[in-house]
Amino acid sequence: MLTVEKIGGTSMSKFADVLKNIIHYPQEKEFRYGRVFVVSAYGGITNLLLEDKKTKAPGIYTQFISQQDYEAGIDHVLEKLKTLNEQFVKIGLDLAEANNFLTRRIELTKIYLNSMDKVISSGYVDKNNIFLAARELLASLGEAHSAFNTVNILQNNGINAVLVDLTGFHDPSNSTIDERIRKSFADVDYQKNIVVATGYTRGIEGIMREFDRGYSEITFSKIAVLLQADEAVIHKEFHLSSADPQIVGLENSVIVGNTNYDVADQLADVGMEAIHPKASKPLERAGINLRIKNTFDPLNPGTLLTKDYVGKQSKIEVITGSDQVVVVEIHDASMVGQAGFDLSIMEIFKKYNVSYIMKATNANSISLVVWQELLNKELVCELERSFESVIIKEVAVVCLIGTNIAQPGVLAKAATVLAEHGINVHCVSQSLRQVNIQFVIERDLYARAVISLNKVLCCHKY
């Protein structure tokens, strides 16, 4: 059996647990070869290299493009990574080897960035292309660091392990992402080794240009498809549950045992990614099942996603959503009966690269729910110039998702629960496929909605 498995950054930071719970060493009865691990950078490291994903606090990349003292930032990160290395010594890391690898890689990175800076200063090139190259270069450091350490620890524990470095660092050849993966795995004996691959893959198209911080799952998916894995596995620090345990409490969340790729797409659309949607599609088309496991609960089989799974009984599997959205309502009396009126709206949204999560319409109004961070003044001003009335309201969206909810009573029960808890529904959406019911509600009632719906619906069969 061959499995391709991705390990997230939070899990990587607690590598003693990875060694025991995922690799199953030294539990010899469960340990096996025939496994390829695609590793993320240690938790928080990519934030230091690029920018903080949540707070947008500047990292080295931000310092570089804004002409700040990025070299001091690199030196600071190097010392932080060396300190991080020290915590893995007790489980087998050769500190001298690890620090030497890290220092060489980062010193070369500093040289490359200095060269890029000089080229930008010449004024003869498009600096945006240089900035993108710098972003790719910096991102690759995190995965190179964690992958090298992983192989070093495994080898020092007597495990046959090989490193597949997909970062293309100091490699002058121009390969596509797929070509680099195919070439790098051509001679790897993964049946006699634990194979560790970097989550970042360098390619001429630039993996971050399209996928940005989701690149490690793209690498993971491409490797699984290339090797025709029997199963793909993602190890996270939490289970895929009926609702966010931080909202409803761990004791009130139910682990989702089985679901399908359609549900994974619905989750990704509202920011609760079981897997990046552009990573799930190749797996789905290749007929490779995906398992989501909790690193810190190794005895639980986790959630299995397959292409055709439909629950035997109708029920809500996951309640999720976001309180970081706005509803944009466009009202225009000339809309009624006019074919293609919404095309003019969509063209404006496309112009500003804004997609919507949900859409509801009537005779002369169209309501679109979008991420608040994507909405900008230029988009709103153009909408206001083009249409009779535009209203922007900060809201939350709550989603009821499942593989088998196309039954009488599901929508009615959910609306009743919300009403009984004093929650008014501003908009509602459900497509014919009926895998996702979406309610737009007041933002400050989001947590109350999730708690009440989870309590009543997630263990209820219709």
Phi, psi and omega in degrees: 000137177242125174241143172249125191229132177257136178245123182287166186297319179297319177294318180299326180294338179247062191294337175300322177289324176298316180299318184278316190267332183256308181279340177062048173244131011262027179284087193298332182292331181262342182291139176206157171272195183074035180225134176247122180254125175257116190253142172274168171295157175302151184308128177087348185289318179297328174299320179290326182282325184249277175196156181294127186296327183263309186273346183066017175301139187293141171248196182299319181300314179299319178296322181295311184287339179261011176060036173268183183281076182290334179296320176295323177296319178296316180298321179296316180294321178302314179295323179295320180290324176296320176296320177299320179302326184300330183287347181262358181299320184292345177251012170122357182288132172278104188298320181296314179297315183296317180291325177295316177301313183297315182296315179299315182296317184285324177295321176293322177300318179298319178297316180298317181295321177299318178296317178299319181299319180293320179296319178298318182297336181292334180079006184266356183232162174283110185296336180296322177294323178293320179298318179297320178296319179296321179296318178297313182301312182293320180299323184294337183298319183298314181287325177298319180297308184291325180291317178300313180300318181300311180296319180298316179295315181297313180298321180287349173259013176081017181260133175291115183220142178231147179261129171249100183270105183267004184288343180063026184293130180061029179247114185285349184290148179254096180248152169285170179300312182296320180296319180295317179296314182298315181293319184291331182263359187303320186246019182274127177266088184279353176277345180242008182217154160275122182258131180241120181245146176291141178289339176267134174236127178275136176210159183296335180279344179078103186293334181277341182296326180258324189249348182044237189285358177269012189296327184294327177287331176294314177302313179303313181295316181296321178294316180300318180290317180300315183274359181053055183300147175288329177203143173255139184227135172244124178261118179242178179269008180210163174275157167282112190240170181298332177200163181299117180301334178291340178264311187264349185093139183302322182290344182255001178261141182251128178292132178280115184283314181221144174200191183231175183293333177298317178297320178300322178295318179298319179295316181297328183295336179247021171087002178257081189277112166288325176200147177303131184302329179279353172266331183285326185300312179299322178296315180299314181294328180277357179072027180263122178286149181242131177246132175256120183237155176264118181306326188262010175223067191293336182281344179276129182291349177077208183249129179255121177257126177233170185290318191248008184297133171225128181301142181293327179243146181286124177198161173280128180266319183221136171246120183213194180148206181200147173252022179244040182234164173230154172254131177252111179255125180249119180245132179206123183297335181280358183290323188301126176075000183269114182295132174076017181299321182290345177298321180296327177290314182296327179296323178291317178298320179294321180304323182259013176055046179243123176255161181251156178269324186211150180220130178228140184225157165220199188300321185224020178220145173229126179249129181237130176261125182226162175294132182300322183293342180272342183284130180230163185298322182298318178297312182297317180298320179292323176296318181294327177289332189266336187230161187299315183213134177230123179242131177246127181225130175286126186218186169232154174239132178244130186242134175250113190239141177188160181279343182217076178238010181277061182227150177301137174104339184294307180297317181297317180296317180297316179297323179295316179301314180298316180296319180296338179255019174070030183249115180274142179262120179277319179217156176218146181215136174207122181276171181300328180295332173054062170241355185207118173255127185241130177242132172262126185225176175298140185300317185286357178256007184302307182299318179299320180295313181298315181298313183291318180293319179298318182297321186269321193262329193284345174247010185259130176261136184264000000 
